[in-house]
Amino acid sequence: MIEVSASILTVQKENAIKEFYNLETSKIDYFHIDVMDGKFVEKNTTEIMKDYSITISHISNLGLDVHLMVDNIEEYVEDYLPLKPQILTFHIEASKDEKRTRKIIDIIKSSGTRVGIAISPETDIEEIKKYLNSIHVVLIMTVIPGKGRTKVNSRNYRKN
């Protein structure tokens, strides 16, 4: 089954409701919420994405696909789980070790939310293989997290 998630990262606040409506009527499956903390990535979208997520949860029947580009994953998982996202994705580079990664997966799954792991272009794909049986989604980034609209040299995808 194919599912479509549309990013709302560039939605302007003054047009937000109209944009959300237009996206919903375009038959997307989820609103993609890019949460950046200003630490794991330079940009900080925590406030606007939380506002948008709350708004969407009140006006739409579509689900949230929350992408956490944050250092303190557990804090943001706790913050977003009450909004009942359909998918909650975190970065393997931020979780840092297997014990922490497995704990985060368990917390998300225990809420009934689907779990995703994101991987940056310069990270070896081998880093996530051991989690594939425990998660639902893999988000393979084609840009450095927080650096949207930039080009990535294809050699960054491969590790020799």
N, C-alpha and C positions, 0 to 999 in steps of 0.2 A: 504494500500500500504506500502510495506517495502522499506525503504531507508537506504543506508549504507554510513556512514561517516568515513573516515580513518584519524586517527591522524597523523600529520607530526612532532610531537614534537621531536622525536629522529632522524629525518633526518639530516645527516651530510651535512654541506654546500657544500663540494666538490662533493657530490653525488646528490645534490638536484634535478637538472633538470632530471636526469635519474630516480630517485625515483618518482618524480611527474608523469613522463611519464608512468612508470610501474604501478603506482596506477590508473591512468586514464584508461589505457588499461585493467585493471583488472575489470572494470565496476563498480567502486564505484560511488556514486551519488554526494558526497561532499568531499572536503578537510577540515578536522577538524583542526582548528587553536586555539591552547591553548595559550592565552595571559595572562601572569602573570607579575605583576608589582613590585614584591619584597617587597610589603607592605601587601596586603591581604594574599599573600603566600610568602614564603621565596625566591623562585626562581624568576629571572627576565628574561622573554623571549620577552619583548616588541619589541626590535629592530629586532631580527631574525624573529619573527612571522610577523612583518610588512613587512620586506623584502620578506619573502616567499609569503605572501598574494599578494603583488604587482606583483611578478614574476608569480605566478599562474594566476592572472587576465589577464596577457599579453599572456600566452602560452596555456591556457586551456579554454575550454568551460564549464567545471564543476564549480559548485558553491562552495562558501565558507560557512562553518559552524563555526562561530566565537564564541569561549567560553571565556568570560571575567572573569578572576579570579583577579579582581582589586578592589581597594577601590574607586577610582574616576570613577565610571561607566560612567557618562555623558561625560567625556573627551574622553574616549575610544570609546564610541558609535559614537560621532562626528568624531573621527579619522577613524573608519571603515565603516561608512555608505557610504562614497563616492566610496568605492570598491564594493558596491552593493551586500553584502552577502545575501545568501538565508535565513540564520538563524543567529540570534544574541542572544546569551544566556548570562545572567548575574546571579550572585549569590544572592539569597534572603538574605543571611547573610551580604552581603556588602551593600545592599540597605537600610537596617536597619528599615525603617518605611513604612507604607502603602502609604502615600501621595507621597513619593519619588518613591516608586516602581511603582505606577500607572503612574506617570509622565514619567518614563523611558520606560514603556510599550508603552505609547502613542507616544513618540518620535520615537521609533523603528517602530511601526506599521504605522505611518504616512509616512514613507519612502517606504512602500511597502515590508518591510523585515519581515519575520516570527520571532516571539518573543519566546525565551525560558527562562525558569527559572531553574537554577541549585540549588540543595539542597545537602548539606554535610551530611555524614553519621550520625553525631551526632545531626542534627537538626530534630525536630519533623515534620513529613510530614504535619501536620495540618497547618503549617506556610504558605503553598502555596495553600491550598484549595480555598481560596477566590479569587485567580487569575486565576483559571483553565479555566473559561469562556472567559478570555481576552488574553490567550496566545495559542501558537501552539505546543510547545515542553516542556517536563519536562525532565531534565537531573538529574537522581538520581546517585549521586557519590557513588562509593563503596570504595573509599579511601578518606582520608582527602585531600582537594584541595592542589595541589602542592607537594603531597607526593606519587606520582605514584610509582608503583612497591612495595608498602608496604601492609602488611596485616591489615585488619580491623576486630576487634572482632565483631561477629554478634550481640552481645548484644547492640552494639552502634546503631543499626537500630531501636530499639524499645524504646518507652518512656512509662512508666507505669503511 
